[in-house]
């Protein structure tokens, strides 16, 4: 068979057939379903969270020639449920219910994205956005009531605003617990304003007060519709009178020396030192540091010098100063050690 015959009878027809097949494959129309949303953003607006769930509808149309199955629905948040058919017939509409639970809404506005997963090759995933803002039944003007530093036998007060978005008699609002050892609270309405006033007072007696102890309480505001708000109340008991430093350490001293250290008493209120009980080998005198500028300090300060009578002391010094004041008693530990072979006395009068 000649080359011409082979070309015209075999090769050219084969090429034409192959080209036709490729053309038909590339231009073959796949018949499938295709979903289209009428709206891609569903805005609930501001929703009163105490009035229960709210429902809106989303219309979805299948514009394809075959049914579309909904494989899975992902809401994208905890405060939304979506209900609807699991199959949408060809060239038909379906309505999906979007159920909003406003009591689960976060405080900030954060859009959620819902996703419908389908078996359609053209629209395997369909998205729409859900937006809502919660209107709380009630809110407080403060997240925490912080009293800061608390002194014994001292009264403190704080006021917190309570906003209620429904008409309500303040006598129907309960404050729980009704009693607390160091706290009292009450609620009052003001005709000139649209809020209530919570007044929280704190007063710790000397029996209630413990130095450096943190106080923590939780005030619950209970409403007649079984809703509640909570207000943490915090503070810290601090000493009304403190010694600086809290202990005195002479270190290692020469047996022939008479070393001395200093301490101060600091208070935010005027106080008297009634007496200072000292061991026989310790001498305490009050000194006046006129060189120090204390007019800008909020504290009342008194300075003292403590001298160790080393020749009259045992080798190891472990004693205490007992200071009785008009506010509270104080105790200052004293430490030291005598080294009889030491020739130089360390410089310790720097405190």
C-alpha positions as semicolon CSV with decimal commas, in nm:
position;residue;x (nm);y (nm);z (nm)
1;X;0,000;0,000;0,000
2;X;0,136;0,334;-0,102
3;X;0,203;0,615;0,139
4;X;-0,066;0,825;-0,024
5;X;-0,322;0,553;0,025
6;X;-0,225;0,505;0,391
7;X;-0,250;0,881;0,454
8;X;-0,591;0,920;0,293
9;X;-0,753;0,599;0,416
10;X;-0,615;0,558;0,770
11;X;-0,432;0,851;0,922
12;X;-0,655;1,142;0,813
13;X;-0,981;0,970;0,915
14;X;-0,825;0,874;1,254
15;X;-0,725;1,232;1,321
16;X;-1,071;1,358;1,229
17;X;-1,241;1,106;1,455
18;X;-1,007;1,189;1,747
19;X;-1,071;1,561;1,706
20;X;-1,446;1,503;1,700
21;X;-1,430;1,297;2,018
22;X;-1,227;1,567;2,196
23;X;-1,471;1,835;2,081
24;X;-1,770;1,637;2,202
25;X;-1,610;1,567;2,541
26;X;-1,511;1,929;2,600
27;X;-1,848;2,062;2,501
28;X;-2,057;1,806;2,685
29;X;-2,305;1,980;2,915
30;X;-2,310;1,817;3,262
31;X;-2,663;1,808;3,393
32;X;-2,661;1,886;3,767
33;X;-2,835;2,087;4,035
34;X;-2,723;2,437;4,134
35;X;-2,829;2,636;4,440
36;X;-2,878;3,010;4,451
37;X;-2,952;3,223;4,759
38;X;-3,201;3,505;4,741
39;X;-3,003;3,684;5,015
40;X;-2,653;3,615;5,151
41;X;-2,685;3,827;5,469
42;X;-2,947;3,775;5,737
43;X;-2,961;4,061;5,989
44;X;-3,172;4,009;6,303
45;X;-3,094;4,359;6,429
46;X;-3,109;4,422;6,805
47;X;-3,290;4,140;6,982
48;X;-3,418;4,151;7,346
49;X;-3,250;3,847;7,495
50;X;-3,519;3,794;7,762
51;X;-3,806;3,750;7,513
52;X;-3,693;3,415;7,374
53;X;-3,589;3,284;7,036
54;X;-3,641;3,469;6,709
55;X;-3,688;3,305;6,369
56;X;-3,618;3,430;6,018
57;X;-3,631;3,252;5,682
58;X;-3,381;3,209;5,401
59;X;-3,507;3,121;5,053
60;X;-3,282;2,892;4,847
61;X;-3,357;2,805;4,485
62;X;-3,231;2,511;4,283
63;X;-3,183;2,651;3,932
64;X;-3,034;2,326;3,801
65;X;-3,186;2,031;3,618
66;X;-3,131;1,775;3,895
67;X;-3,215;1,758;4,268
68;X;-2,955;1,876;4,521
69;X;-2,904;1,695;4,850
70;X;-2,801;1,889;5,163
71;X;-2,526;1,677;5,313
72;X;-2,454;1,887;5,624
73;X;-2,547;2,224;5,776
74;X;-2,286;2,414;5,974
75;X;-2,421;2,715;6,167
76;X;-2,086;2,868;6,256
77;X;-2,196;2,960;6,613
78;X;-2,374;2,824;6,922
79;X;-2,662;3,070;6,921
80;X;-2,820;2,967;6,585
81;X;-3,005;2,657;6,468
82;X;-3,098;2,602;6,102
83;X;-3,386;2,380;5,994
84;X;-3,482;2,291;5,637
85;X;-3,529;2,012;5,382
86;X;-3,250;1,771;5,307
87;X;-3,327;1,772;4,935
88;X;-3,424;2,050;4,697
89;X;-3,587;1,936;4,376
90;X;-3,476;2,065;4,038
91;X;-3,603;2,411;3,943
92;X;-3,777;2,459;4,277
93;X;-3,746;2,669;4,594
94;X;-3,692;2,568;4,957
95;X;-3,726;2,769;5,275
96;X;-3,478;2,726;5,561
97;X;-3,565;2,847;5,913
98;X;-3,285;3,027;6,097
99;X;-3,359;3,014;6,471
100;X;-3,171;3,265;6,687
101;X;-3,125;3,210;7,063
102;X;-3,048;3,566;7,185
103;X;-2,963;3,462;7,541
104;X;-2,654;3,289;7,397
105;X;-2,537;3,587;7,194
106;X;-2,195;3,732;7,286
107;X;-2,173;4,089;7,409
108;X;-1,986;4,208;7,104
109;X;-2,130;4,198;6,753
110;X;-1,955;3,917;6,568
111;X;-2,111;3,794;6,241
112;X;-2,142;3,418;6,203
113;X;-2,114;3,236;5,870
114;X;-2,347;2,944;5,804
115;X;-2,249;2,681;5,546
116;X;-2,469;2,433;5,360
117;X;-2,269;2,141;5,221
118;X;-2,428;1,981;4,914
119;X;-2,367;1,708;4,657
120;X;-2,385;1,956;4,368
121;X;-2,057;1,986;4,172
122;X;-2,150;2,343;4,083
123;X;-2,237;2,459;4,436
124;X;-2,073;2,216;4,681
125;X;-2,091;2,482;4,955
126;X;-2,341;2,763;5,002
127;X;-2,265;3,046;5,244
128;X;-2,470;3,314;5,416
129;X;-2,393;3,553;5,704
130;X;-2,595;3,589;6,025
131;X;-2,577;3,915;6,222
132;X;-2,749;3,997;6,554
133;X;-2,699;4,219;6,858
134;X;-2,833;4,124;7,200
135;X;-3,023;4,371;7,412
136;X;-2,967;4,257;7,769
137;X;-3,247;4,253;8,020
138;X;-3,019;4,433;8,263
139;X;-2,659;4,548;8,291
140;X;-2,425;4,702;8,547
141;X;-2,202;5,005;8,500
142;X;-1,902;4,817;8,646
143;X;-1,771;4,467;8,591
144;X;-1,597;4,459;8,932
145;X;-1,643;4,659;9,252
146;X;-1,286;4,708;9,377
147;X;-1,239;4,864;9,720
148;X;-0,859;4,857;9,695
149;X;-0,675;4,871;10,027
150;X;-0,893;4,825;10,335
151;X;-0,805;4,945;10,684
152;X;-0,978;4,814;10,999
153;X;-1,257;5,016;11,158
154;X;-1,284;5,230;10,843
155;X;-1,598;5,275;10,632
156;X;-1,586;5,257;10,252
157;X;-1,861;5,304;9,996
158;X;-1,912;5,238;9,625
159;X;-2,202;5,314;9,392
160;X;-2,283;5,106;9,082
161;X;-2,555;5,184;8,829
162;X;-2,805;4,913;8,736
163;X;-2,979;4,949;8,400
164;X;-3,301;4,752;8,340
165;X;-3,462;4,752;7,995
166;X;-3,811;4,657;8,111
167;X;-4,043;4,847;8,349
168;X;-3,979;4,699;8,692
169;X;-4,040;4,790;9,054
170;X;-3,709;4,795;9,238
171;X;-3,880;4,620;9,530
172;X;-3,900;4,314;9,306
173;X;-3,521;4,308;9,270
174;X;-3,336;4,103;9,532
175;X;-2,972;4,134;9,636
176;X;-2,812;3,804;9,733
177;X;-2,676;3,710;9,976
178;X;-2,885;3,923;10,207
179;X;-2,605;3,948;10,465
180;X;-2,224;3,956;10,467
181;X;-1,980;3,995;10,761
182;X;-1,809;4,309;10,631
183;X;-2,039;4,421;10,347
184;X;-2,381;4,580;10,325
185;X;-2,573;4,671;10,012
186;X;-2,902;4,822;9,906
187;X;-3,081;4,932;9,591
188;X;-3,273;5,253;9,524
189;X;-3,445;5,403;9,220
190;X;-3,410;5,759;9,102
191;X;-3,711;5,925;8,941
192;X;-3,485;6,160;8,744
193;X;-3,284;5,882;8,581
194;X;-3,352;5,560;8,393
195;X;-3,137;5,344;8,618
196;X;-3,114;5,213;8,972
197;X;-2,831;5,275;9,218
198;X;-2,660;4,990;9,400
199;X;-2,482;5,118;9,711
200;X;-2,216;4,883;9,848
201;X;-2,049;4,961;10,179
202;X;-1,760;4,790;10,352
203;X;-1,643;4,814;10,709
204;X;-1,413;4,559;10,872
205;X;-1,377;4,542;11,248
206;X;-1,048;4,447;11,410
207;X;-1,188;4,095;11,453
208;X;-1,272;4,068;11,080
209;X;-0,950;4,226;10,960
210;X;-0,644;4,011;10,879
211;X;-0,333;4,176;10,743
212;X;-0,265;4,124;10,369
213;X;-0,567;3,898;10,331
214;X;-0,763;3,932;10,009
215;X;-1,137;3,972;10,039
216;X;-1,358;3,839;9,764
217;X;-1,738;3,831;9,753
218;X;-2,004;3,793;9,487
219;X;-2,318;4,005;9,488
220;X;-2,605;3,861;9,283
221;X;-2,886;4,080;9,153
222;X;-3,194;3,858;9,110
223;X;-3,495;3,962;8,900
224;X;-3,852;3,823;8,915
225;X;-3,813;3,659;8,572
226;X;-3,538;3,429;8,712
227;X;-3,261;3,631;8,549
228;X;-2,956;3,733;8,750
229;X;-2,651;3,957;8,729
230;X;-2,335;3,906;8,932
231;X;-2,096;4,169;9,062
232;X;-1,759;4,055;9,203
233;X;-1,646;4,258;9,504
234;X;-1,275;4,257;9,589
235;X;-1,032;4,429;9,821
236;X;-0,724;4,372;10,033
237;X;-0,678;4,417;10,405
238;X;-0,371;4,629;10,471
239;X;-0,212;4,726;10,801
240;X;-0,302;5,072;10,930
241;X;0,047;5,091;11,076
242;X;0,359;4,923;10,938
243;X;0,722;4,899;11,037
244;X;0,998;4,936;10,778
245;X;1,194;4,718;10,768
246;X;0,982;4,439;10,914
247;X;1,288;4,282;11,082
248;X;1,635;4,399;11,190
249;X;1,948;4,198;11,116
250;X;2,281;4,320;11,257
251;X;2,470;4,040;11,084
252;X;2,812;3,942;11,224
253;X;2,962;4,209;11,454
254;X;3,277;4,266;11,658
255;X;3,252;4,185;12,026
256;X;3,374;4,532;12,124
257;X;3,131;4,725;11,901
258;X;2,793;4,889;11,960
259;X;2,622;4,868;11,619
260;X;2,291;5,036;11,543
261;X;2,010;5,009;11,291
262;X;1,704;5,219;11,214
263;X;1,339;5,153;11,154
264;X;1,036;5,370;11,085
265;X;0,669;5,346;11,172
266;X;0,434;5,454;10,892
267;X;0,061;5,519;10,909
268;X;-0,202;5,705;10,707
269;X;-0,348;5,844;11,029
270;X;-0,205;6,011;11,334
271;X;-0,090;5,764;11,598
272;X;0,084;5,748;11,936
273;X;0,351;5,505;12,048
274;X;0,244;5,402;12,399
275;X;0,553;5,199;12,488
276;X;0,829;4,983;12,337
277;X;0,929;4,665;12,519
278;X;1,294;4,577;12,455
279;X;1,538;4,316;12,592
280;X;1,817;4,427;12,826
281;X;2,084;4,426;12,554
282;X;1,885;4,648;12,314
283;X;1,831;5,021;12,336
284;X;1,569;5,209;12,130
285;X;1,544;5,586;12,098
286;X;1,328;5,802;11,875
287;X;1,515;6,028;11,637
288;X;1,412;6,328;11,431
289;X;1,525;6,315;11,066
290;X;1,481;6,682;10,987
291;X;1,683;6,641;10,665
292;X;1,413;6,420;10,507
293;X;1,128;6,591;10,327
294;X;0,804;6,420;10,429
295;X;0,548;6,690;10,369
296;X;0,452;6,536;10,033
297;X;0,396;6,191;10,183
298;X;0,044;6,079;10,275
299;X;0,189;5,892;10,576
300;X;0,265;5,986;10,932
301;X;0,621;5,866;10,996
302;X;0,825;5,823;11,313
303;X;1,191;5,718;11,312
304;X;1,375;5,507;11,567
305;X;1,732;5,401;11,629
306;X;1,805;5,054;11,768
307;X;2,145;4,996;11,932
308;X;2,282;4,656;12,024
309;X;2,475;4,651;12,350
310;X;2,713;4,378;12,233
311;X;2,923;4,342;12,551
312;X;2,606;4,263;12,747
313;X;2,472;4,013;12,494
314;X;2,509;3,640;12,432
315;X;2,684;3,536;12,110
316;X;2,361;3,474;11,919
317;X;2,100;3,750;11,918
318;X;1,739;3,641;11,862
319;X;1,507;3,894;12,022
320;X;1,195;4,096;11,948
321;X;1,074;4,451;11,988
322;X;0,714;4,476;12,106
323;X;0,565;4,813;12,016
324;X;0,228;4,915;12,159
325;X;0,059;5,195;11,965
326;X;-0,278;5,368;11,970
327;X;-0,372;5,177;11,652
328;X;-0,235;4,822;11,662
329;X;0,057;4,643;11,834
330;X;0,365;4,560;11,628
331;X;0,642;4,304;11,660
332;X;0,989;4,346;11,505
333;X;1,230;4,047;11,517
334;X;1,601;4,126;11,577
335;X;1,893;3,904;11,472
336;X;2,271;3,919;11,509
337;X;2,587;3,720;11,582
338;X;2,903;3,817;11,773
339;X;3,235;3,712;11,622
340;X;3,498;3,752;11,892
341;X;3,792;3,709;11,650
342;X;3,671;3,975;11,407
343;X;3,891;4,285;11,410
344;X;3,688;4,510;11,179
345;X;3,330;4,606;11,243
346;X;3,118;4,595;10,929
347;X;2,947;4,915;10,822
348;X;2,583;4,839;10,900
349;X;2,447;5,181;10,990
350;X;2,303;5,234;10,646
351;X;1,943;5,139;10,702
